[in-house]
Amino acid sequence: MASGESVGQSIRHVHFHLIPRNFHDNIVAWPELSKEKKKLLMGFIKN
């Protein structure tokens, strides 16, 4: 995300690019987590 004077914006704002996805588009946006990392992550989510 680019925002602020450091990236040349004269008016403070934020924007995002949304890319439509399809379940079978074969794009891997997030790497598969190991079982250990999934367990650790689920511990944080539950608390």
PyMOL commands that set and color helices and strands:
alter all, ss='L'
color gray80, all
select helices_A, chain A and resi 5-7+35-46
alter helices_A, ss='H'
color red, helices_A
deselect
rebuild
show_as cartoon
